Amino acid sequence: MNRLRLCLLFGSVFVFSLFTALTAGAAETVSPPSASSAASTASTDADLRSELEQLKQWVTQQQKRIEALEAAREGLAAHGDSNTQTPAPTAPSSTTSQPQQTYSGSGTRAPATSLATNSYQDAGSSDERIRNLERQIKGLGPVSFSGDIRLRGEPFFGGPTDKSLDRVRERVRARFNAVADLGSQFRAGITLASGDINDPTTTNQTLTGFYARKPIALDQAFLEYRPKQFKALTLIGGKFRYPWFNTELTWDKDLNPEGIAESLAFDLKIPALKRFAVVAFQLPFAEAANTSVYDKRIGQQITYGGQVQTSWQLLPGMKFSVYSGFYWFDGSDSIAPALMGANNKNPQTPLVGVLPLGTGNTVQNVIYTTTASNVVTIAGKSYPTGVSRIANAQFGSQFALFDNIARFEFDTGHPKFPAVLLGDYVENMKACANVVNVAEAPTNTASQIYTQTKNFTCVGNQRRGYWLEGRVGRLERKGDWQIGYTRMYIEREAVLSNFNYSDIRQGSNVTQHRVDGFYQFETSVQLGATALIGRPLASTEPWLTRVQFDAIYIF
């Protein structure tokens, strides 16, 4: 900062001295001017003085900007609170495909590449925000650039006895972010990321495909507004990072929701209660047209949700935060045919264009699928042609998730070894409520035969999920390290299983362990290893072990 101030000061002095020397030199060397030349000289002097005044104003503005950023950084260090979303990326210090986030012992990853951010949302690491503010300061301008590259080796072993999940692969992840401060009230940003464009839950790209080029797609594009008259309010729209606090029990950290969100947050001076916030969001995920003869309007399928956040200082060395949220997937049935269409293995039924929805997890929620098979009828007897299509698919459940998170942060007395304990409980209030709405298969015709199947039987009390996580250490400076353990237990209808943690054995009906450790090898380089060990519930299948060896470079 001192160097920057000196540079700006010396620049101003240099310009002023140059102006003085030029005007003095002109006065000494030029003969008494005529009236016209005097007017010209006066005009030139006025232009120079105007330019100098503009330069002085620019220096003053930059000085104020630097002081504001310094004050913000000092305030963050003193406050110790966190935000999920920051523009500069820090590679995950914990598990799989967690884009844009450094693990801060939270069960959620403070998205390090996360762009959609405001200082009042509580979902990450204050250390991370400070590091990202420093990166912005270095940018010396309204636009900041950041990114990361991760290399991963990933062997699988165990699992089904037919060895169908055994594999060894290498993966790469690349992300690039640009964030612009558009005055005192607006921010805008974009992120470009690698990965399968049909799978919203990963930015990893497997190194295969005969050396073909790998896709890069738009991962975030948002505009954020925080009115200066009421700074407790933040509005954001577009494709952005989560504005609410969550774990991967319910939402994979590589998934960036789309729509709009509103946050209202207050820092309090009450002895125990330090912060209170409310977040609401409306996130369209599909469009569907009505099929009635008289009503063919196209409607949006939307996730409506909200969360209440509180932070408490119970003891001098312990902070306690509680997050209570609700997510209602209105129109979730539109997801089922997209999933089943993407997983259709019939080689004689070509799929046109991009697949509607891929997922890192196999489909585990109950789905009723109606298949239309083409037949040729000869002499009253039907013969299959081998060509079929999915005529309809519907979930057995609706998804209304009540999600509650408790997070304890402990000051161990050593700044390098903070500790975090986090628990998350989710319950689907509408498990198996959609079974009565499943449409019957149409009547067979001479050219098509309809068959309805279901992948599992829907059981209404299989609707709960649990997440318990402990973490020690930090990832901030060279030589830092962090270790963690997470226990997951997710019943079949507890969550929408194609949107949650994509690296576990399966999205639901699963019991899972995760152990991870990361080391800050250099200021911008992390090394880490994660072991994921899981199998289906009520199963004697051998445990599937998935190990991830990561090397991450952050810029």
C-alpha positions in Angstrom: 0.0 0.0 0.0 2.8 2.4 0.9 4.4 1.8 -2.5 1.2 2.5 -4.2 0.7 5.8 -2.4 4.3 6.9 -3.2 3.8 6.0 -6.8 0.6 8.1 -7.0 2.2 11.0 -5.1 5.4 11.0 -7.3 3.2 10.8 -10.4 1.3 13.9 -9.4 4.5 15.8 -8.5 6.1 14.8 -11.7 3.2 16.0 -13.8 3.0 19.2 -11.9 6.7 19.8 -12.2 6.6 19.1 -15.9 3.8 21.5 -16.4 5.7 24.2 -14.4 8.9 23.7 -16.3 7.1 23.9 -19.7 5.3 27.1 -18.8 8.4 28.6 -17.3 10.6 27.6 -20.3 8.0 29.1 -22.6 8.1 32.4 -20.7 11.9 32.6 -20.9 12.5 31.7 -24.5 9.6 33.2 -26.4 9.7 36.8 -27.5 6.8 39.1 -26.4 3.7 37.5 -27.9 1.3 39.0 -30.2 -2.4 39.1 -29.3 -3.2 36.0 -31.2 -0.2 34.0 -29.8 -1.0 35.1 -26.3 -4.5 33.8 -26.7 -3.2 30.5 -28.0 -0.8 30.3 -25.1 -3.6 31.0 -22.6 -5.7 28.2 -24.2 -2.8 25.7 -24.0 -2.3 26.7 -20.3 -5.9 26.2 -19.6 -5.9 22.7 -21.2 -2.8 21.7 -19.2 -4.3 23.0 -16.0 -7.5 21.1 -16.7 -5.6 17.9 -17.3 -3.6 18.4 -14.1 -6.8 18.9 -12.1 -8.3 15.7 -13.6 -5.1 13.9 -12.6 -5.3 15.2 -9.0 -9.0 14.1 -8.8 -8.0 10.6 -10.0 -5.2 10.3 -7.4 -7.7 11.4 -4.7 -10.2 8.8 -5.9 -7.6 6.0 -5.9 -6.5 7.0 -2.4 -10.0 6.8 -1.1 -10.5 3.4 -2.8 -7.3 2.0 -1.2 -8.3 3.3 2.2 -11.8 1.8 1.9 -10.3 -1.6 1.0 -7.9 -1.4 3.9 -10.7 -0.6 6.2 -12.8 -3.5 4.9 -9.9 -5.9 5.3 -9.2 -4.7 8.9 -12.9 -5.0 9.7 -13.1 -8.5 8.4 -10.1 -9.6 10.4 -11.7 -8.1 13.6 -15.1 -9.4 12.9 -14.0 -13.0 12.0 -17.3 -13.5 10.1 -17.5 -15.1 6.7 -19.1 -15.1 3.3 -19.5 -17.8 0.8 -18.7 -15.9 -2.2 -15.6 -14.1 -3.2 -14.3 -13.2 -6.5 -10.9 -14.7 -6.4 -10.6 -18.4 -6.4 -8.9 -20.5 -3.9 -8.7 -24.2 -4.6 -10.7 -26.5 -2.3 -8.8 -27.8 0.6 -11.2 -30.7 0.7 -13.0 -33.0 -1.5 -14.1 -33.4 -5.0 -15.4 -31.2 -7.7 -15.9 -28.3 -5.4 -15.5 -25.4 -7.6 -14.3 -22.1 -6.4 -13.9 -22.8 -2.8 -11.4 -23.2 -0.1 -12.5 -25.4 2.6 -12.8 -23.6 5.9 -14.1 -26.3 8.1 -17.6 -25.4 7.3 -19.1 -28.4 5.5 -19.7 -26.0 2.8 -16.9 -24.6 0.6 -16.3 -21.0 0.7 -16.3 -20.7 -3.1 -13.0 -19.3 -3.9 -13.8 -18.8 -7.5 -17.2 -17.8 -6.4 -18.2 -14.4 -7.9 -21.6 -13.6 -6.5 -20.7 -12.2 -3.1 -21.5 -9.6 -0.5 -20.0 -9.1 2.9 -23.3 -9.9 4.7 -23.9 -13.4 3.5 -22.5 -15.9 5.9 -21.1 -19.0 4.3 -17.4 -19.2 4.2 -14.0 -18.2 5.6 -13.0 -14.6 6.6 -9.4 -15.5 5.8 -10.5 -16.3 2.3 -12.2 -13.0 1.9 -9.2 -11.1 3.1 -7.0 -12.9 0.6 -9.4 -12.1 -2.2 -9.5 -8.4 -1.1 -5.7 -8.3 -1.4 -6.0 -9.7 -4.9 -8.5 -6.9 -5.8 -6.2 -4.3 -4.4 -3.3 -5.7 -6.6 -5.6 -5.2 -9.6 -5.5 -1.4 -9.1 -8.7 -1.0 -11.1 -12.4 -1.8 -11.2 -11.9 -5.2 -12.8 -10.2 -8.2 -11.0 -9.1 -11.4 -12.6 -8.5 -14.7 -10.9 -8.7 -18.5 -11.5 -7.3 -21.9 -10.7 -6.1 -25.1 -12.4 -6.4 -28.4 -10.6 -4.9 -31.8 -11.7 -6.4 -34.9 -10.1 -5.6 -38.6 -10.1 -8.6 -40.7 -9.2 -8.6 -44.5 -8.7 -11.8 -46.5 -7.8 -11.8 -49.9 -6.3 -14.3 -52.2 -4.5 -18.0 -51.7 -5.0 -20.2 -54.1 -7.0 -18.9 -57.6 -7.2 -18.9 -57.4 -11.0 -16.1 -54.7 -10.8 -18.3 -52.4 -12.9 -17.1 -49.3 -11.0 -13.4 -50.1 -10.9 -11.4 -47.6 -12.8 -8.4 -45.2 -12.7 -8.6 -41.8 -14.4 -7.0 -38.4 -14.6 -9.0 -35.2 -14.5 -8.4 -31.5 -14.9 -10.3 -28.5 -13.8 -9.7 -25.0 -15.1 -11.6 -21.8 -14.1 -11.2 -18.1 -14.9 -13.1 -15.3 -13.2 -13.5 -11.6 -14.0 -15.3 -9.3 -11.5 -16.0 -5.6 -12.0 -16.9 -3.0 -9.4 -19.4 -0.7 -11.1 -19.4 2.2 -8.6 -20.4 2.0 -5.0 -23.6 0.0 -5.5 -23.1 -2.5 -8.3 -20.9 -5.5 -9.0 -20.9 -7.8 -12.0 -18.9 -10.9 -12.9 -18.4 -13.9 -15.1 -16.7 -17.3 -14.7 -15.6 -19.6 -17.4 -15.1 -23.2 -16.4 -14.2 -26.6 -17.8 -16.5 -29.7 -17.5 -19.4 -31.5 -19.1 -21.9 -28.8 -20.1 -24.8 -31.3 -19.5 -23.8 -32.0 -15.9 -24.4 -29.0 -13.5 -22.6 -30.7 -10.6 -19.0 -30.8 -11.8 -16.3 -28.7 -13.5 -13.9 -31.6 -13.8 -13.0 -32.8 -17.2 -11.7 -36.4 -17.6 -8.6 -36.7 -19.8 -10.0 -39.0 -22.5 -11.6 -38.7 -25.9 -8.5 -39.4 -28.1 -6.9 -36.0 -27.2 -9.9 -34.0 -28.4 -10.2 -30.4 -27.2 -12.1 -30.0 -23.9 -15.1 -27.7 -23.6 -15.2 -24.4 -21.7 -18.5 -22.9 -20.8 -20.2 -20.0 -18.9 -20.3 -21.0 -15.3 -21.4 -17.7 -13.7 -22.8 -14.4 -15.0 -24.3 -12.1 -12.5 -25.1 -8.6 -11.5 -25.3 -7.6 -7.8 -26.9 -4.5 -6.3 -26.4 -3.2 -2.8 -28.0 0.2 -2.3 -25.8 2.7 -0.5 -28.9 4.1 1.3 -29.6 0.7 2.8 -26.5 -1.5 2.8 -28.2 -4.3 4.8 -29.9 -5.3 1.5 -28.3 -7.2 -1.3 -30.0 -8.2 -4.6 -28.3 -10.5 -7.1 -29.5 -11.9 -10.4 -28.2 -14.2 -13.2 -26.1 -17.3 -12.6 -24.3 -17.0 -9.4 -22.9 -18.8 -6.3 -25.2 -19.8 -3.5 -26.3 -16.8 -1.5 -27.3 -19.1 1.4 -25.2 -21.4 3.6 -25.4 -25.1 2.8 -23.5 -28.4 2.8 -23.3 -30.9 0.0 -25.9 -33.0 1.7 -28.4 -30.9 -0.3 -26.4 -28.9 -2.9 -23.2 -29.8 -4.8 -20.7 -26.9 -4.6 -20.0 -27.0 -8.3 -23.7 -26.2 -9.1 -24.4 -22.5 -9.7 -28.1 -21.7 -9.4 -29.8 -19.3 -11.8 -32.4 -16.7 -11.1 -32.6 -14.0 -8.4 -31.9 -13.8 -4.7 -32.4 -11.2 -2.0 -30.5 -10.9 1.3 -31.2 -8.8 4.3 -28.5 -8.9 7.0 -27.6 -7.0 10.2 -24.6 -7.1 12.4 -25.8 -6.7 16.0 -24.2 -5.5 19.2 -26.3 -7.7 21.5 -24.0 -9.5 23.9 -24.7 -13.0 22.6 -26.4 -12.6 19.2 -23.9 -11.1 16.8 -25.7 -11.4 13.4 -29.1 -11.9 12.0 -29.9 -12.4 8.3 -32.7 -13.6 6.0 -32.1 -14.9 2.5 -34.8 -15.6 -0.2 -34.3 -16.9 -3.7 -36.3 -17.8 -6.8 -34.4 -20.1 -9.2 -36.0 -21.2 -12.5 -34.7 -24.6 -13.7 -36.9 -25.6 -16.6 -39.8 -24.6 -18.9 -42.7 -26.8 -19.8 -45.7 -26.2 -22.1 -49.2 -27.1 -21.1 -50.7 -29.8 -23.3 -54.4 -28.9 -23.1 -56.1 -28.1 -26.4 -57.1 -24.7 -25.0 -54.0 -24.0 -22.9 -50.6 -24.4 -24.3 -48.9 -21.7 -22.3 -45.2 -22.2 -21.4 -44.6 -22.1 -17.7 -41.5 -22.0 -15.6 -40.5 -24.7 -13.1 -38.9 -22.9 -10.2 -37.1 -23.6 -6.9 -38.4 -21.3 -4.2 -36.5 -21.1 -1.0 -35.3 -19.1 1.9 -33.0 -19.3 5.0 -32.8 -17.6 8.4 -29.2 -17.2 9.7 -28.0 -16.3 13.2 -24.5 -16.1 14.7 -23.9 -16.3 18.4 -20.8 -15.6 20.6 -21.5 -18.0 23.4 -18.0 -18.1 24.9 -14.8 -16.0 24.2 -13.3 -18.8 22.2 -16.4 -20.2 20.5 -18.7 -19.0 17.8 -22.0 -20.7 17.1 -24.1 -20.3 13.9 -27.5 -21.7 13.1 -29.0 -21.8 9.6 -32.6 -22.9 9.0 -33.7 -23.2 5.4 -36.5 -24.5 3.1 -36.3 -25.5 -0.6 -39.4 -26.2 -2.6 -38.8 -27.6 -6.1 -42.0 -26.5 -7.8 -42.4 -28.6 -11.0 -39.7 -31.1 -10.2 -41.4 -33.7 -12.5 -39.8 -31.9 -15.4 -36.4 -33.1 -14.1 -37.4 -36.8 -14.3 -37.7 -37.1 -18.1 -34.5 -35.1 -18.6 -32.6 -37.5 -16.3 -34.1 -40.6 -17.9 -33.5 -39.2 -21.4 -29.9 -38.6 -20.7 -29.5 -42.1 -19.3 -31.3 -43.9 -22.2 -29.0 -46.6 -23.4 -30.9 -47.7 -26.5 -28.3 -47.5 -29.3 -31.0 -47.4 -32.0 -32.6 -44.3 -30.6 -30.3 -41.4 -31.4 -30.4 -38.3 -29.2 -30.4 -35.0 -31.0 -28.4 -32.1 -29.7 -27.0 -31.8 -26.1 -28.3 -34.2 -23.6 -31.0 -32.6 -21.4 -29.4 -33.4 -18.0 -26.4 -35.5 -17.0 -25.4 -36.2 -13.4 -22.4 -37.5 -11.6 -24.6 -39.7 -9.5 -26.8 -42.6 -10.6 -30.5 -41.8 -10.3 -31.7 -43.0 -6.8 -35.0 -41.2 -6.3 -38.1 -43.2 -7.3 -39.1 -42.5 -10.9 -42.0 -43.9 -12.8 -41.1 -44.2 -16.5 -43.4 -44.8 -19.5 -41.6 -46.1 -22.6 -43.2 -46.1 -26.1 -41.8 -49.0 -28.2 -42.4 -49.0 -32.0 -44.0 -52.2 -33.4 -45.1 -53.5 -36.8 -48.5 -55.3 -36.8 -48.9 -58.1 -39.3 -52.0 -60.2 -39.4 -53.0 -58.9 -36.0 -49.7 -59.8 -34.4 -47.2 -57.1 -33.2 -43.5 -57.3 -33.9 -41.0 -55.0 -32.1 -38.8 -52.9 -34.3 -36.2 -52.3 -31.6 -36.8 -48.5 -31.5 -38.2 -47.0 -28.4 -38.5 -43.6 -26.7 -39.4 -42.3 -23.2 -42.9 -41.0 -23.4 -43.1 -39.8 -19.9 -41.3 -39.9 -16.5 -42.4 -38.7 -13.1 -40.9 -38.8 -9.6 -42.6 -40.7 -6.9 -41.9 -37.8 -4.5 -42.3 -34.1 -4.5 -39.4 -32.2 -3.0 -39.9 -29.8 -0.1 -36.7 -29.9 1.9 -36.5 -28.6 5.4 -32.8 -28.1 6.1 -31.1 -27.2 9.4 -27.4 -26.6 10.0 -25.5 -25.9 13.2 -21.9 -24.8 13.1 -19.4 -24.4 15.9 -16.1 -22.6 15.4 -13.4 -23.0 18.1 -10.4 -20.8 18.8 -7.8 -23.4 19.9 -5.3 -20.7 21.0 -3.1 -21.2 17.9 -4.0 -19.3 14.8 -2.9 -22.1 12.5 -5.2 -24.6 14.0 -8.8 -23.4 14.2 -11.4 -26.1 14.6 -14.9 -26.5 13.3 -17.7 -28.9 14.0 -20.7 -28.9 11.8 -24.0 -30.8 11.6 -26.7 -30.8 8.9 -30.1 -32.5 9.1 -32.6 -32.4 6.1 -36.1 -33.9 5.8 -38.2 -34.1 2.7 -41.7 -33.0 3.8 -43.3 -34.4 0.6 -41.7 -37.8 0.3 -43.8 -40.1 -2.0 -46.5 -37.4 -2.2 -46.4 -37.5 -6.0 -47.3 -41.2 -6.5 -51.0 -40.3 -6.7 -50.2 -37.9 -9.6 -48.3 -40.4 -11.8 -50.1 -40.6 -15.1 -51.1 -44.0 -16.4 -49.6 -45.4 -19.5 -51.5 -44.5 -22.7 -53.5 -47.2 -24.5 -51.5 -49.3 -27.0 -51.9 -48.7 -30.7 -51.1 -50.6 -33.9 -47.7 -48.8 -34.1 -46.7 -48.3 -30.5 -46.8 -50.3 -27.2 -46.6 -48.4 -23.9 -44.9 -49.9 -20.9 -44.7 -48.3 -17.4 -41.9 -49.2 -15.0 -40.5 -47.9 -11.7 -36.9 -48.2 -10.6 -37.7 -48.6 -6.9 -40.7 -48.8 -4.6 -41.4 -45.5 -2.9 -41.4 -45.7 1.0 -42.6 -42.5 2.7 -40.5 -42.7 5.8 -37.2 -42.9 3.8 -37.0 -39.1 3.8 -34.2 -38.0 6.1 -30.5 -37.2 5.6 -27.6 -36.5 8.0 -24.2 -34.8 7.7 -21.6 -34.6 10.5 -18.2 -33.0 9.8 -15.2 -32.1 11.9 -12.2 -30.1 10.6 -8.9 -28.7 12.1 -6.4 -26.3 10.5 -6.4 -23.6 7.9 -5.1 -23.0 4.4 -3.8 -19.5 4.2 0.0 -19.4 4.2 2.8 -21.5 3.0 3.2 -24.5 5.4 -0.4 -24.5 6.6 -2.4 -27.7 6.6 -5.9 -28.9 7.2 -7.5 -32.3 7.9 -11.2 -33.3 8.1 -13.6 -36.1 8.5 -17.3 -36.2 7.3 -20.0 -38.8 7.9 -23.0 -38.9 5.6 -26.3 -40.9 5.8 -28.9 -40.1 3.2 -32.2 -42.0 2.7 -33.7 -42.5 -0.7 -36.2 -39.6 -0.9 -34.4 -37.2 1.5 -33.0 -35.0 -1.3 -33.1 -34.5 -5.0 -30.3 -36.9 -5.7 -28.9 -35.4 -8.9 -28.2 -32.0 -7.4 -26.3 -32.9 -4.2 -22.7 -34.1 -3.7 -21.7 -35.7 -6.9 -18.6 -37.6 -5.7 -20.2 -40.0 -3.2 -21.2 -43.6 -4.0 -24.7 -42.4 -5.1 -26.8 -39.3 -4.4 -29.2 -40.9 -1.9 -29.9 -44.3 -0.3 -26.3 -44.2 0.7 -24.0 -44.4 3.7 -20.7 -42.6 3.2 -17.4 -41.6 4.9 -15.0 -39.0 3.7 -11.4 -38.3 5.0 -9.3 -35.5 3.6 -6.1 -33.6 4.2 -4.6 -30.6 2.4 -1.2 -28.9 2.6 -0.3 -25.3 1.5 2.9 -26.2 -0.5 3.4 -22.6 -1.7 1.4 -19.4 -1.4 -0.5 -20.3 -4.6 -0.1 -24.1 -4.6 -2.1 -26.7 -2.6 -1.6 -30.5 -2.4 -4.2 -32.8 -1.1 -5.8 -36.2 -0.8 -9.4 -37.3 -0.2 -10.8 -40.8 0.4 -14.5 -41.4 -0.2 -15.8 -44.7 1.1 -19.5 -45.6 0.7 -22.1 -48.2 -0.3 -25.9 -48.3 -0.6 -28.1 -48.5 2.5 -29.2 -51.9 3.7 -26.8 -53.5 1.3 -24.0 -56.2 1.7 -22.2 -54.8 -1.4 -18.5 -54.2 -0.7 -17.6 -50.6 0.1 -16.6 -48.6 -2.9 -13.4 -46.6 -2.2 -12.7 -43.5 -4.3 -9.4 -41.7 -3.8 -8.5 -38.3 -5.1 -5.0 -36.9 -5.3 -5.0 -33.2 -6.1 -2.5 -30.5 -7.1 -4.0 -27.0 -7.3 -2.5 -23.8 -8.7 -4.3 -20.6 -7.8 -3.8 -17.3 -9.5 
